[in-house]
Amino acid sequence: MADPAPIGPSTQLCGIVLHPAGHTRSPAMHNAAFAALGIDARYLAFDVRPDGLRTAIAGLRALGARQVAISIPHKQAAMAWADQLDETARKIGAINTLTRQRDEWIGGNTDWIGGVRALERARSLDGARAVVLGAGGTARALVFGLLRRGAEVTVLNRTTESAVRLADELGAASAGPLSQLAGTPHDVLVNTTSVGLRSDESPVDAASISAAAVGMDAVYDPPQTRLLRDAEARGALTVAGKWMLVYQAAEQFRLWTGTEAPVDTMAAAFDAAAVS
């Protein structure tokens, strides 16, 4: 893996805003891609609390940042600070990327691409009965992507009202509480909640997971979450959250550079960051 070039006056600034920031692997992936293709840029992580988002984005704009990834808990709030939203981000109702075009921030969303490409490592999504757990910004992107790929989608969330609102806005087939999973036939199960992040918890009971499903967890730390272990024990195929992150980052890279990302390099950097 190539070493990053020294930072100089012409080095372009990119980064990610999120809270907390300690678990992110995005800098490792993007900096590895920049080094591999000889791009003079550096990607940093910024720990930004919700009450500091406006100031952080204004500061990054003033510093001339070329691209800023937006992660939890800012994916919906950050829309207010984009000069324009692309059509997909507008439909999803959340962004995970601000890319500078001339002097404007263009809000986009690559989570949906990351999610469907990761799931398609295991199966076709056309005609699949999919359940999305959660109703936040990541859930909105996955629901959008699954519907776009031809799946029938049910949204389940701890707060039923939020699930119903998301389903109504994006056109999902149905919505309900997390406890409804046991009675909901599904070929695909995706967790977009933060339950399981650096913990041994799952948002749903193991017995409610279909043995015939493909399960994916957007949580990637630990690499095999409780939900994925439960799914495997039931006989389901699983897709690690790593792949959703890698593919959405690859699309972010393409949006800014206009160049296809070195996906294998980014995936290797993700793995290396886990043990560094």
MIPA-712936 format. One record per atom (N, C-alpha, C, CB): residue in one letter; x, y, z. Coordinates in steps of 0.1 Angstrom, whole numbers, padded with zeros to 4 digits, always signed. Last residue first. Glycine has a CB too. Example, Ala and Ser with C-alpha at 12.3 -4.5 7.8 and 13.67 -1.06 7.14 Angstrom:
2
S+0128-0022+0071S+0137-0011+0071S+0129+0000+0079S+0141-0006+0057A+0132-0057+0078A+0123-0045+0078A+0132-0033+0078A+0113-0045+0090
***
This chain:
276
S-0049-0015+0136S-0039-0006+0139S-0041+0001+0152S-0038+0005+0128V-0069-0031+0129V-0059-0037+0138V-0048-0028+0141V-0054-0050+0132A-0085-0017+0112A-0092-0024+0123A-0082-0029+0133A-0100-0035+0117A-0069-0008+0092A-0073+0002+0102A-0079-0005+0114A-0082+0012+0097A-0069-0030+0075A-0057-0026+0083A-0060-0017+0094A-0046-0020+0073D-0095-0030+0065D-0090-0041+0073D-0078-0037+0081D-0087-0053+0064F-0093-0005+0050F-0104-0007+0060F-0099-0018+0070F-0117-0011+0054A-0073-0012+0032A-0071-0001+0042A-0081-0002+0053A-0071+0012+0035A-0087-0031+0017A-0075-0035+0024A-0072-0025+0035A-0063-0037+0015A-0107-0015+0005A-0111-0026+0014A-0099-0030+0023A-0116-0037+0006M-0091+0002-0010M-0099+0008+0001M-0103-0003+0011M-0111+0015-0005T-0080-0016-0028T-0071-0008-0020T-0079-0003-0008T-0064+0003-0028D-0103-0024-0041D-0096-0034-0034D-0086-0027-0024D-0088-0043-0043V-0112+0000-0054V-0120-0006-0043V-0112-0016-0035V-0132-0013-0049P-0101+0027-0064P-0095+0014-0063P-0101+0007-0051P-0079+0016-0061A-0128+0045-0082A-0120+0042-0070A-0113+0029-0070A-0128+0044-0057E-0127+0063-0112E-0132+0051-0105E-0122+0048-0093E-0133+0039-0114T-0128+0098-0110T-0121+0086-0113T-0127+0074-0106T-0106+0088-0110G-0138+0122-0102G-0142+0118-0115G-0135+0105-0120G-0138+0129-0125T-0133+0131-0076T-0122+0130-0085T-0126+0127-0100T-0113+0119-0081W-0159+0132-0064W-0150+0143-0064W-0139+0142-0075W-0143+0143-0050L-0173+0108-0071L-0179+0121-0073L-0170+0132-0073L-0189+0123-0061R-0154+0088-0064R-0157+0091-0079R-0163+0104-0081R-0166+0080-0084F-0156+0090-0037F-0143+0092-0043F-0145+0096-0058F-0134+0080-0042Q-0182+0081-0033Q-0178+0095-0029Q-0165+0099-0036Q-0176+0095-0014E-0179+0055-0042E-0187+0064-0050E-0184+0078-0046E-0202+0061-0048A-0163+0045-0021A-0158+0044-0035A-0166+0054-0044A-0159+0030-0041A-0180+0047+0000A-0168+0056+0000A-0162+0056-0014A-0157+0050+0009Q-0198+0028-0006Q-0203+0041-0005Q-0191+0051-0006Q-0211+0044+0007Y-0181+0005-0005Y-0188+0009-0017Y-0193+0023-0017Y-0199-0001-0021V-0173+0005+0023V-0163+0005+0012V-0170+0010-0001V-0157-0008+0010L-0197+0003+0037L-0189+0014+0038L-0179+0016+0027L-0181+0013+0052M-0207-0022+0028M-0215-0010+0025M-0206+0002+0027M-0227-0009+0035W-0186-0038+0037W-0188-0036+0023W-0197-0025+0019W-0194-0049+0017K-0188-0037+0065K-0176-0032+0058K-0179-0029+0044K-0164-0043+0059G-0209-0052+0074G-0211-0038+0072G-0199-0031+0065G-0213-0031+0084A-0211-0084+0057A-0205-0075+0068A-0207-0060+0064A-0190-0078+0069V-0237-0104+0052V-0228-0095+0045V-0224-0085+0056V-0236-0087+0033T-0248-0139+0053T-0246-0125+0059T-0236-0117+0051T-0240-0127+0074L-0274-0163+0051L-0262-0157+0046L-0260-0143+0052L-0262-0156+0030A-0288-0182+0079A-0288-0172+0069A-0274-0168+0063A-0295-0159+0075G-0288-0200+0100G-0286-0205+0086G-0286-0195+0075G-0296-0216+0084R-0288-0191+0125R-0301-0195+0119R-0300-0201+0106R-0310-0183+0119A-0262-0183+0127A-0266-0194+0135A-0280-0200+0130A-0267-0190+0150E-0263-0160+0111E-0255-0172+0107E-0260-0184+0114E-0240-0169+0109A-0278-0143+0128A-0283-0147+0115A-0276-0160+0109A-0281-0135+0105D-0262-0141+0150D-0275-0147+0152D-0280-0152+0138D-0285-0137+0158R-0241-0127+0138R-0238-0140+0144R-0251-0148+0146R-0231-0139+0158L-0254-0104+0131L-0248-0112+0120L-0245-0126+0126L-0236-0106+0115L-0261-0094+0156L-0271-0097+0147L-0266-0106+0136L-0277-0083+0140R-0236-0089+0168R-0245-0100+0174R-0256-0103+0164R-0251-0094+0187T-0212-0085+0141T-0221-0081+0151T-0229-0092+0157T-0230-0069+0147Q-0181-0087+0130Q-0193-0096+0131Q-0201-0092+0143Q-0188-0111+0131P-0166-0064+0135P-0168-0068+0121P-0180-0078+0120P-0156-0075+0116P-0182-0042+0161P-0172-0052+0156P-0175-0057+0142P-0172-0064+0166D-0183-0022+0134D-0174-0024+0146D-0182-0029+0158D-0167-0011+0149Y-0202-0018+0116Y-0190-0025+0111Y-0180-0027+0123Y-0184-0018+0100V-0236-0015+0109V-0226-0014+0119V-0214-0023+0115V-0231-0019+0133A-0253-0025+0090A-0245-0013+0086A-0235-0010+0097A-0255-0001+0085D-0255-0058+0083D-0255-0048+0094D-0247-0037+0090D-0250-0055+0107M-0276-0081+0066M-0265-0072+0066M-0266-0062+0077M-0264-0064+0052G-0286-0114+0055G-0286-0103+0066G-0274-0094+0064G-0286-0110+0080V-0308-0130+0036V-0295-0124+0036V-0295-0113+0046V-0290-0119+0021A-0329-0158+0047A-0326-0144+0044A-0311-0142+0042A-0331-0135+0055A-0337-0182+0057A-0335-0181+0042A-0331-0167+0038A-0348-0185+0035A-0342-0180+0083A-0331-0188+0079A-0327-0187+0065A-0333-0202+0083S-0352-0148+0096S-0354-0159+0087S-0342-0166+0083S-0361-0154+0074I-0353-0140+0130I-0345-0138+0117I-0348-0150+0108I-0330-0137+0120S-0364-0144+0154S-0372-0137+0144S-0365-0136+0131S-0376-0123+0149A-0345-0155+0171A-0355-0164+0165A-0364-0157+0155A-0364-0169+0177A-0330-0133+0180A-0325-0142+0170A-0335-0150+0163A-0314-0151+0176D-0347-0101+0182D-0345-0115+0187D-0340-0124+0176D-0358-0120+0194V-0330-0070+0174V-0341-0080+0173V-0337-0093+0179V-0345-0082+0158P-0307-0055+0177P-0320-0048+0178P-0332-0058+0178P-0321-0038+0167S-0282-0068+0199S-0289-0069+0186S-0302-0062+0187S-0291-0083+0181E-0250-0064+0214E-0264-0063+0214E-0269-0065+0200E-0269-0050+0220D-0223-0061+0224D-0228-0074+0220D-0243-0074+0220D-0222-0085+0229S-0207-0032+0208S-0214-0039+0219S-0219-0052+0214S-0226-0030+0224R-0199-0015+0188R-0190-0018+0199R-0197-0023+0211R-0183-0005+0203L-0231-0014+0178L-0219-0007+0176L-0210-0008+0189L-0221+0008+0173G-0256-0025+0185G-0245-0034+0181G-0232-0028+0179G-0249-0042+0169V-0276+0000+0172V-0275-0011+0182V-0265-0022+0177V-0289-0017+0184S-0279+0019+0154S-0266+0019+0160S-0265+0008+0170S-0263+0032+0166T-0297+0006+0125T-0297+0013+0138T-0282+0012+0143T-0307+0006+0148T-0299-0008+0102T-0293+0005+0101T-0293+0013+0114T-0301+0014+0090N-0299-0041+0092N-0299-0032+0103N-0292-0019+0101N-0292-0040+0115V-0318-0058+0069V-0307-0049+0070V-0309-0041+0083V-0306-0039+0058L-0326-0088+0052L-0327-0080+0065L-0315-0071+0067L-0328-0090+0077V-0344-0104+0028V-0332-0096+0031V-0336-0088+0044V-0330-0085+0019D-0366-0119+0028D-0355-0125+0021D-0342-0117+0024D-0357-0125+0006H-0392-0124+0051H-0382-0115+0046H-0371-0124+0039H-0376-0106+0056P-0424-0120+0067P-0415-0128+0058P-0405-0119+0052P-0424-0136+0047T-0430-0111+0099T-0428-0105+0086T-0419-0113+0077T-0422-0091+0087G-0431-0119+0125G-0443-0122+0117G-0442-0116+0103G-0455-0117+0123A-0407-0110+0136A-0410-0124+0136A-0422-0128+0127A-0413-0128+0151L-0409-0082+0133L-0400-0089+0124L-0404-0104+0124L-0386-0088+0128Q-0422-0067+0152Q-0430-0073+0141Q-0422-0082+0132Q-0436-0061+0133S-0406-0055+0170S-0412-0067+0174S-0419-0074+0163S-0420-0066+0186L-0402-0030+0159L-0391-0040+0157L-0397-0054+0160L-0379-0037+0166P-0433-0018+0144P-0423-0019+0155P-0413-0030+0152P-0430-0021+0168G-0437-0008+0109G-0442-0012+0122G-0431-0012+0132G-0448-0026+0121A-0449-0007+0075A-0440-0003+0086A-0446-0008+0099A-0438+0012+0086S-0448-0013+0039S-0454-0013+0052S-0444-0009+0062S-0460-0027+0056A-0436-0007+0014A-0449-0014+0014A-0456-0013+0028A-0446-0028+0011A-0424+0027+0008A-0422+0013+0013A-0436+0007+0014A-0414+0013+0026G-0423+0054+0000G-0431+0044-0008G-0429+0030-0004G-0429+0046-0022L-0412+0075+0013L-0404+0069+0003L-0411+0058-0005L-0392+0062+0009E-0432+0084+0031E-0424+0093+0023E-0417+0087+0011E-0414+0101+0032D-0441+0060+0044D-0450+0069+0036D-0443+0078+0026D-0459+0077+0045A-0418+0052+0057A-0424+0043+0047A-0433+0051+0038A-0432+0032+0053L-0414+0073+0075L-0404+0070+0064L-0410+0062+0053L-0392+0062+0071R-0437+0071+0090R-0434+0083+0083R-0424+0081+0072R-0429+0094+0092V-0434+0045+0101V-0446+0048+0093V-0443+0061+0084V-0459+0050+0101A-0411+0049+0117A-0411+0040+0106A-0422+0042+0096A-0412+0026+0112S-0420+0068+0135S-0409+0072+0126S-0409+0062+0114S-0396+0072+0134E-0440+0053+0149E-0444+0065+0141E-0433+0069+0131E-0447+0077+0151T-0426+0034+0163T-0434+0030+0151T-0437+0042+0142T-0446+0023+0155T-0394+0032+0174T-0406+0042+0174T-0414+0039+0161T-0401+0056+0175R-0379+0011+0165R-0383+0011+0179R-0395+0021+0181R-0371+0016+0188N-0390-0001+0133N-0383+0008+0141N-0388+0007+0155N-0383+0022+0135L-0391-0013+0099L-0394-0016+0113L-0385-0007+0122L-0392-0031+0117V-0404-0013+0067V-0395-0006+0077V-0400-0009+0091V-0396+0010+0074T-0402-0034+0039T-0409-0031+0052T-0399-0024+0061T-0415-0044+0058V-0403-0034+0004V-0396-0031+0016V-0406-0028+0027V-0388-0018+0014E-0395-0053-0024E-0406-0048-0016E-0401-0046-0002E-0418-0059-0017A-0370-0043-0049A-0375-0050-0037A-0388-0045-0032A-0364-0050-0027G-0359-0029-0071G-0371-0037-0073G-0375-0045-0061G-0368-0046-0084R-0340-0010-0067R-0336-0023-0072R-0347-0033-0074R-0325-0029-0063R-0354+0010-0055R-0349+0012-0068R-0344+0000-0075R-0337+0022-0067L-0358-0002-0030L-0370+0001-0039L-0365+0003-0053L-0378+0013-0034L-0332-0001-0021L-0339-0014-0022L-0351-0013-0032L-0343-0019-0009G-0327+0027-0020G-0319+0018-0028G-0326+0005-0031G-0305+0015-0022F-0346+0036-0001F-0346+0041-0014F-0338+0032-0024F-0338+0055-0014V-0337+0021+0022V-0351+0019+0016V-0351+0024+0002V-0361+0027+0025L-0311+0032+0025L-0313+0018+0022L-0327+0015+0016L-0311+0009+0034A-0317+0059+0031A-0309+0055+0019A-0311+0041+0015A-0294+0058+0022R-0331+0056+0055R-0338+0062+0043R-0330+0059+0030R-0338+0078+0045A-0312+0045+0071A-0324+0037+0068A-0330+0043+0055A-0334+0036+0079T-0295+0067+0074T-0290+0055+0067T-0302+0046+0063T-0281+0047+0076G-0312+0084+0089G-0307+0088+0075G-0302+0076+0068G-0296+0098+0077G-0336+0063+0105G-0328+0074+0104G-0323+0077+0090G-0316+0073+0113A-0350+0040+0113A-0357+0050+0105A-0349+0063+0104A-0371+0053+0111G-0347+0004+0115G-0343+0018+0118G-0351+0027+0109G-0328+0019+0115L-0343-0023+0094L-0344-0019+0108L-0339-0005+0110L-0337-0030+0117V-0360-0034+0066V-0350-0024+0070V-0353-0021+0085V-0349-0011+0061V-0365-0062+0047V-0369-0055+0060V-0357-0046+0063V-0372-0065+0071A-0377-0073+0016A-0366-0067+0024A-0372-0060+0036A-0358-0058+0016R-0381-0096-0007R-0389-0091+0004R-0379-0086+0014R-0399-0101+0010A-0371-0091-0041A-0369-0096-0028A-0378-0089-0018A-0354-0093-0024G-0374-0082-0067G-0384-0090-0062G-0382-0095-0048G-0385-0102-0071D-0340-0077-0070D-0353-0076-0077D-0363-0086-0072D-0350-0078-0092L-0316-0083-0058L-0326-0076-0050L-0340-0075-0057L-0321-0063-0045S-0295-0112-0059S-0303-0102-0066S-0313-0096-0057S-0309-0107-0079R-0269-0117-0033R-0281-0121-0041R-0287-0109-0049R-0292-0126-0031A-0244-0109-0024A-0250-0122-0020A-0262-0126-0028A-0254-0121-0005R-0236-0086-0034R-0226-0096-0034R-0232-0109-0030R-0215-0092-0023E-0258-0070-0030E-0258-0077-0043E-0245-0086-0044E-0257-0068-0055L-0252-0057-0007L-0262-0068-0007L-0261-0077-0019L-0276-0063-0005A-0234-0038-0017A-0229-0048-0007A-0239-0060-0007A-0229-0041+0007R-0250-0024-0034R-0239-0031-0040R-0233-0041-0030R-0227-0021-0044V-0268-0013-0016V-0273-0023-0026V-0261-0030-0032V-0281-0016-0037G-0251+0004+0000G-0259-0007+0006G-0263-0017-0004G-0271-0001+0012G-0238+0022-0017G-0230+0013-0009G-0238+0001-0004G-0224+0020+0002I-0261+0035-0027I-0253+0027-0036I-0244+0017-0028I-0244+0036-0045W-0270+0047-0004W-0278+0037-0010W-0271+0029-0020W-0290+0045-0018D-0249+0064+0003D-0252+0053+0012D-0260+0042+0005D-0259+0057+0024T-0245+0087-0011T-0239+0074-0017T-0242+0062-0008T-0224+0076-0019N-0259+0116-0018N-0261+0105-0009N-0255+0092-0017N-0275+0103-0005G-0251+0152-0016G-0254+0139-0023G-0255+0128-0013G-0244+0136-0033G-0250+0186-0021G-0253+0175-0012G-0257+0163-0020G-0264+0179-0002I-0225+0207-0030I-0236+0199-0036I-0238+0187-0026I-0232+0194-0050W-0214+0239-0022W-0215+0226-0017W-0227+0219-0024W-0216+0226-0001E-0197+0260-0046E-0209+0256-0039E-0207+0242-0034E-0221+0256-0049D-0178+0271-0063D-0179+0276-0049D-0191+0271-0041D-0179+0291-0049R-0172+0243-0080R-0169+0257-0080R-0169+0262-0066R-0179+0265-0090Q-0184+0220-0059Q-0184+0223-0074Q-0183+0238-0075Q-0196+0217-0081R-0176+0199-0033R-0175+0213-0038R-0175+0213-0053R-0163+0220-0032T-0199+0178-0018T-0188+0179-0027T-0188+0193-0033T-0190+0168-0039L-0210+0161+0010L-0209+0175+0004L-0197+0176-0005L-0209+0186+0015T-0228+0132+0019T-0217+0138+0012T-0219+0153+0008T-0213+0130-0001N-0250+0122+0028N-0238+0117+0034N-0226+0123+0028N-0238+0102+0034I-0284+0133+0035I-0271+0133+0027I-0260+0127+0035I-0267+0148+0023A-0319+0128+0030A-0307+0127+0039A-0295+0128+0029A-0307+0115+0048G-0340+0123+0013G-0342+0132+0025G-0331+0131+0035G-0355+0128+0031I-0342+0110-0011I-0339+0102+0001I-0343+0110+0014I-0325+0098+0001K-0347+0131-0029K-0357+0120-0028K-0355+0113-0015K-0356+0111-0039R-0323+0145-0026R-0336+0152-0023R-0347+0141-0021R-0340+0161-0035A-0304+0127-0034A-0304+0132-0020A-0317+0138-0016A-0293+0142-0017T-0311+0126-0061T-0312+0114-0053T-0313+0118-0038T-0300+0105-0055E-0306+0151-0071E-0320+0146-0072E-0321+0134-0062E-0323+0141-0086D-0285+0171-0049D-0288+0164-0061D-0301+0156-0060D-0276+0153-0064L-0290+0203-0036L-0291+0189-0034L-0292+0182-0047L-0303+0185-0024Q-0269+0232-0029Q-0278+0224-0037Q-0279+0210-0033Q-0274+0225-0052D-0256+0240-0006D-0262+0250-0015D-0272+0244-0025D-0250+0257-0023A-0262+0226+0026A-0259+0224+0012A-0264+0236+0004A-0264+0211+0007W-0272+0229+0051W-0260+0237+0048W-0255+0234+0034W-0250+0234+0058A-0294+0213+0055A-0296+0227+0055A-0284+0235+0051A-0300+0231+0069M-0283+0187+0056M-0290+0192+0043M-0292+0207+0043M-0303+0184+0041A-0275+0181+0081A-0266+0188+0072A-0272+0192+0059A-0254+0178+0069A-0297+0167+0093A-0295+0182+0096A-0285+0188+0086A-0289+0182+0110Q-0293+0142+0082Q-0305+0150+0078Q-0303+0165+0081Q-0317+0145+0086K-0269+0133+0092K-0272+0131+0078K-0284+0139+0073K-0274+0116+0076H-0256+0134+0117H-0258+0146+0110H-0265+0145+0096H-0245+0153+0108P-0245+0118+0138P-0259+0119+0137P-0264+0130+0128P-0265+0121+0150I-0233+0098+0111I-0242+0099+0122I-0236+0109+0132I-0244+0085+0129S-0217+0118+0085S-0221+0106+0091S-0230+0109+0103S-0209+0098+0095I-0206+0131+0055I-0215+0134+0066I-0220+0121+0072I-0227+0143+0062A-0176+0141+0040A-0186+0131+0042A-0194+0134+0055A-0179+0117+0044V-0167+0167+0019V-0169+0163+0033V-0180+0152+0034V-0173+0176+0041Q-0143+0180-0003Q-0154+0171-0001Q-0155+0167+0014Q-0153+0157-0010R-0126+0201-0003R-0131+0197-0016R-0143+0188-0014R-0120+0190-0024A-0123+0231+0017A-0124+0216+0016A-0131+0212+0003A-0132+0211+0029G-0117+0257+0023G-0116+0253+0009G-0117+0238+0008G-0103+0257+0003L-0120+0269+0047L-0107+0263+0045L-0106+0257+0031L-0105+0252+0055A-0147+0275+0046A-0137+0286+0045A-0123+0281+0043A-0137+0294+0059R-0158+0250+0048R-0160+0258+0036R-0150+0268+0034R-0175+0264+0035L-0151+0244+0074L-0146+0236+0063L-0147+0243+0049L-0152+0222+0063G-0166+0264+0087G-0152+0264+0088G-0145+0256+0077G-0147+0258+0101A-0192+0255+0081A-0188+0269+0077A-0172+0269+0077A-0194+0280+0086I-0192+0231+0094I-0193+0231+0079I-0189+0245+0074I-0208+0228+0075A-0189+0239+0121A-0179+0230+0115A-0180+0231+0100A-0182+0216+0119T-0212+0255+0126T-0199+0261+0126T-0188+0253+0119T-0195+0263+0141R-0232+0235+0123R-0232+0247+0114R-0218+0253+0114R-0242+0257+0119L-0225+0216+0143L-0225+0213+0129L-0224+0225+0120L-0237+0205+0125G-0226+0218+0170G-0215+0225+0164G-0214+0223+0149G-0202+0220+0170D-0247+0204+0181D-0248+0219+0182D-0236+0226+0176D-0248+0222+0197P-0238+0177+0175P-0249+0183+0168P-0250+0199+0169P-0262+0178+0173R-0202+0176+0174R-0215+0174+0181R-0226+0181+0173R-0214+0179+0196V-0177+0162+0156V-0186+0173+0157V-0199+0170+0163V-0189+0179+0142D-0146+0153+0149D-0156+0149+0158D-0165+0162+0161D-0150+0144+0172F-0134+0146+0118F-0137+0157+0127F-0149+0153+0136F-0141+0170+0119A-0107+0132+0100A-0120+0130+0107A-0122+0141+0117A-0120+0116+0115L-0094+0138+0067L-0093+0138+0081L-0107+0136+0087L-0088+0151+0086Y-0074+0133+0039Y-0088+0131+0044Y-0086+0129+0059Y-0094+0118+0038R-0056+0150+0014R-0056+0143+0027R-0070+0144+0033R-0046+0150+0036A-0041+0149-0018A-0052+0152-0010A-0050+0145+0003A-0065+0149-0016D-0029+0144-0047D-0024+0152-0036D-0036+0157-0027D-0016+0164-0041I-0030+0112-0059I-0037+0124-0058I-0033+0132-0045I-0053+0121-0057G-0020+0087-0067G-0011+0099-0067G-0019+0112-0067G-0003+0098-0080L-0034+0064-0063L-0036+0071-0076L-0028+0084-0077L-0051+0074-0078A-0027+0057-0037A-0026+0047-0048A-0026+0053-0062A-0037+0037-0047A-0033+0079-0022A-0019+0075-0023A-0018+0066-0035A-0014+0069-0011F-0061+0079-0023F-0054+0090-0028F-0039+0087-0031F-0055+0102-0018A-0066+0054-0011A-0070+0056-0025A-0063+0068-0031A-0085+0058-0026A-0057+0060+0015A-0051+0049+0007A-0054+0050-0007A-0056+0035+0013N-0075+0080+0022N-0061+0083+0021N-0053+0072+0013N-0055+0085+0035H-0099+0065+0023H-0097+0075+0013H-0082+0079+0011H-0105+0088+0017M-0094+0046+0044M-0098+0042+0030M-0095+0052+0020M-0113+0038+0030A-0087+0062+0066A-0078+0051+0061A-0081+0048+0047A-0079+0039+0070P-0110+0078+0069P-0097+0084+0066P-0088+0074+0060P-0091+0091+0078S-0131+0058+0076S-0131+0065+0063S-0117+0072+0060S-0141+0076+0064R-0134+0045+0099R-0123+0040+0090R-0122+0048+0077R-0126+0025+0087T-0144+0056+0131T-0144+0058+0116T-0132+0052+0110T-0146+0072+0113H-0145+0056+0159H-0146+0043+0152H-0145+0044+0137H-0159+0037+0155G-0143+0082+0169G-0132+0073+0172G-0133+0060+0164G-0132+0069+0186A-0163+0101+0168A-0155+0099+0156A-0145+0088+0157A-0147+0112+0153P-0198+0100+0178P-0184+0101+0181P-0176+0097+0168P-0179+0093+0193H-0202+0121+0151H-0200+0121+0165H-0206+0108+0171H-0206+0133+0172L-0187+0137+0121L-0195+0127+0128L-0193+0128+0143L-0192+0113+0123V-0174+0145+0090V-0179+0150+0103V-0189+0140+0109V-0186+0164+0101I-0145+0139+0071I-0158+0134+0076I-0161+0141+0089I-0157+0119+0077G-0127+0153+0042G-0129+0147+0056G-0142+0142+0058G-0125+0158+0066C-0100+0170+0024C-0113+0163+0025C-0115+0157+0039C-0114+0151+0014L-0080+0193+0009L-0086+0189+0022L-0099+0182+0019L-0087+0200+0031Q-0051+0190-0011Q-0065+0193-0010Q-0071+0186+0002Q-0073+0187-0023T-0020+0207-0012T-0027+0195-0008T-0042+0198-0006T-0021+0189+0005S-0004+0228-0018S-0014+0224-0028S-0022+0212-0024S-0007+0221-0041P+0014+0230+0004P+0004+0241+0001P-0007+0237-0009P+0011+0253-0004G+0014+0196+0017G+0020+0208+0012G+0010+0219+0009G+0029+0206+0000I+0022+0166+0032I+0012+0177+0031I+0019+0189+0027I+0004+0179+0044P+0037+0139+0014P+0038+0149+0024P+0027+0160+0022P+0052+0156+0025A+0016+0112+0003A+0026+0122+0001A+0026+0132+0012A+0023+0129-0013P+0012+0080+0019P+0007+0093+0015P+0018+0102+0013P-0003+0098+0025D+0025+0049+0005D+0025+0059+0016D+0019+0072+0011D+0039+0061+0022A+0006+0022-0009A+0015+0034-0011A+0014+0043+0001A+0011+0041-0023M+0008-0012+0000M+0000+0000+0000M+0009+0012+0000M-0010+0000+0012
***
